[in-house]
Amino acid sequence: MCGITGFVELRQRRSADENLRLARAMARRLRHRGPDDSGEWCDAAAGVAFGHRRLSILDLSSEGHQPMASADGRYVLGFNGEIYNWAAIRAELEQAGAAPKWRGHSDTEVMLAAFSHWGIRRSVESFVGMFAFAVWDRQERTLWLARDRLGEKPLYYALLDSTLLFASELKAFQAHPAWKQEVDRDVLALYMRHNYVPAPFCIYRRAFKLMPGTIASVHVEDARWPGEEPLAAEAYWSIREVAERSRHEVFTGSEKEATDELERLLRQAIRGQVLADVPVGAFLSGGIDSSAVVALMQAESTRPIRTFTIGFQEEGYDEAKHAAAVARHLGTDHTSLYVTPQESLDVIPKLPEIYDEPFADSSQIPTYLVAQMARQHVTVSLSGDGGDEMFGGYNRYLWANRIWWWSSKLPRAGLRLFSGLLTGISPGAWNTAARKIGPLSPGMARQPNVGDKLHKMAAILAAASPKEVYLRLVSHWDGEHVVRGAIEPRTLLNDGRTLADIPNFTHQMMYWDAMTYLPDDILVKVDRAAMAVSLETRVPYLDHRVVEFAWGLPLQMKIRDGVSKWLLRQLLYRFVPQEIVERPKMGFGVPIDSWLRGSLRDWAESLLDERKLRQQGLLDPKPVRAKWAEHLSGRRNWQYHLWDVLMFQAWVEANSDVAPASEARPAIVGP
């Protein structure tokens, strides 16, 4: 795992020494992503420079140093990630007589040999792995940028007059004189809706994220930036195509055959992902996803693997005891760490620096803490992320379809009456009633914060389509309502051109999550938290062969009789008794709601100060202060909405030189 950065300057021509100095300064901002080595390279005549920080995983010798040039001298590569099938590609090149005299055994060297033999696109299609890279083609004077299929590794770029910047994280841009930190208020509205900034957008104007599964190229001889729009990028793999193809290529085998094939594919993915020249372990929460990964890792290992979890003393937030039970059964070398509330709170001031953009998934706190603990023992950790999106794990997959079916059958007047009945009782009163009847009642009555869920359901009942149901489920603020002067740009979720032809509403939700929430929230959270402590994370469920298999499964093998991740559970039961892992879905969270009324109250009050909000001129203080007052009174639990605002305000204070954009941008959408 590494950090990459660099630039192309069309008109400015600096000396080689100046280019290298700039690239070195940009890469220095990414030292946490690669503390083991650094390197710079430039082509001063072309105005191109690369910088690199290396976290050594494969080939710890100097032969893995980057930026790296191909044996024929045509390509120069800056690479972040891992190519798990590098040995197979190397053997194929050797068999074809296309292999150079190998200098070492790094995947980077194999990638360059593939580029020389097959070209960029054919090579990328052959890669099994997670990656973001920049390649300079000296012969064609073209810069290539590419990102892995599901978006595990980040790649930002900025288009600034005659300069193109690129990097693994935005903070690298701050070392280049062309960079300007101008907040895009329209994109801020998207952040307030989703608690993250959706790709291809970035919180800064003229900066973007390369979309997952795409390649972009810039030929310097005729390069023209597209103004406020992202670079044209070509898709080499598409979750949309996979989802649509699954309509006609449905798995028709038995349940045992499906379980056998899932086990084979996950074992194959894990065998590739545990290969490293450094210690490897796994995060273990004790839930279905991480337990299945750990079970297969242990089955593939001749000695106990290292597993890690953290626990909290607060009731309803502690998963450590469940993880310990799974670890004991599987025989892993397990480490649990119980963290105090103060240790959790101490992470909060670090979050704006870790995430670069405003980011408000509060499970970023325990994710950072477990990564920090794991890094004391290993350099690579596998995780169970992606299991929910691929195998139907989220609660909304269980009940949103029912709500839509039910609401579509009733007249609008009846729905309004029922919605009014739900919201006429306060969330607190609903919660009290649920606690009394919960042990006697299945389903929603046993869930936490049932009152807030019922109030949200009341809003969903007014939705006019399944897509609107989903958007209301995943939305926090109405961005245009709370961000002054903002017009929300079109995104992958609200642009009709990006919709997939999937007739089943539950599969549609899984597609939307895999296309947006997974790469822009879940994977961002894990990558930044882990790389902040120089830990590489790997995600077996996002091996594209596993993803394609999962999409081909009939829905009945994912969700059955109200049970989510049905097939994944059948696989896990081969290794772990059902009673050890069967429990209500808890999630990986922290008690932000009570912290905001207690130990975080003064910090939050300072950031939510009405005069401060008015002076900034971005957020409307009125709805913010109203939700803050309701939360403090206990009438509503607005923790998610408030965390959105607080993480933005903390980010602004940590980036005091940012300036708000004074005008709206044109509406754009990714491929």
Sequence and secondary structure as in RCSB ss.txt:
>XXXX:A:sequence
MCGITGFVELRQRRSADENLRLARAMARRLRHRGPDDSGEWCDAAAGVAFGHRRLSILDLSSEGHQPMASADGRY
VLGFNGEIYNWAAIRAELEQAGAAPKWRGHSDTEVMLAAFSHWGIRRSVESFVGMFAFAVWDRQERTLWLARDRL
GEKPLYYALLDSTLLFASELKAFQAHPAWKQEVDRDVLALYMRHNYVPAPFCIYRRAFKLMPGTIASVHVEDARW
PGEEPLAAEAYWSIREVAERSRHEVFTGSEKEATDELERLLRQAIRGQVLADVPVGAFLSGGIDSSAVVALMQAE
STRPIRTFTIGFQEEGYDEAKHAAAVARHLGTDHTSLYVTPQESLDVIPKLPEIYDEPFADSSQIPTYLVAQMAR
QHVTVSLSGDGGDEMFGGYNRYLWANRIWWWSSKLPRAGLRLFSGLLTGISPGAWNTAARKIGPLSPGMARQPNV
GDKLHKMAAILAAASPKEVYLRLVSHWDGEHVVRGAIEPRTLLNDGRTLADIPNFTHQMMYWDAMTYLPDDILVK
VDRAAMAVSLETRVPYLDHRVVEFAWGLPLQMKIRDGVSKWLLRQLLYRFVPQEIVERPKMGFGVPIDSWLRGSL
RDWAESLLDERKLRQQGLLDPKPVRAKWAEHLSGRRNWQYHLWDVLMFQAWVEANSDVAPASEARPAIVGP
>XXXX:A:secstr
 EEEEEEEESS    HHHHHHHHHHHHHTTGGG BSEEEEEEETTTTEEEEEEE   S  SGGG SSEE TTSSE
EEEEEEEETTHHHHHHHHHHTT      S  HHHHHHHHHHHH HHHHHHH  EEEEEEEEETTTTEEEEEE SS
  S  EEEEETTEEEEESSGGGGGGSTT   EE HHHHHHHHHHSS  TT  SBTTEEE  TTEEEEEETTS   
 TTS   EEESS HHHHHHHTTTS   S HHHHHHHHHHHHHHHHHHHT  SS EEEE  SSHHHHHHHHHHHHH
 SS  EEEEEEESSTT   HHHHHHHHHHHT EEEEEEE HHHHHTTGGGHHHHHSS    TTHHHHHHHHHHHT
TT SEEE  TTHHHHHT SHHHHHHHHHHHHHHHS HHHHHHHHHHHHTS HHHHHHHHHHHGGG  GGGGSTTH
HHHHHHHHHHTT SSHHHHHHHHH  S HHHHBTT      TTT GGG      HHHHHHHHIIIIIIIIIIHHH
HHHHHHTTT EEE GGGSHHHHHHHHHS GGGTSBTTBSSHHHHHHHTTTS HHHH S    S   HHHHHHTTT
HHHHHHHT HHHHHHHTSB HHHHHHHHHHHHHTS   HHHHHHHHHHHHHHHHSTT EE SS        
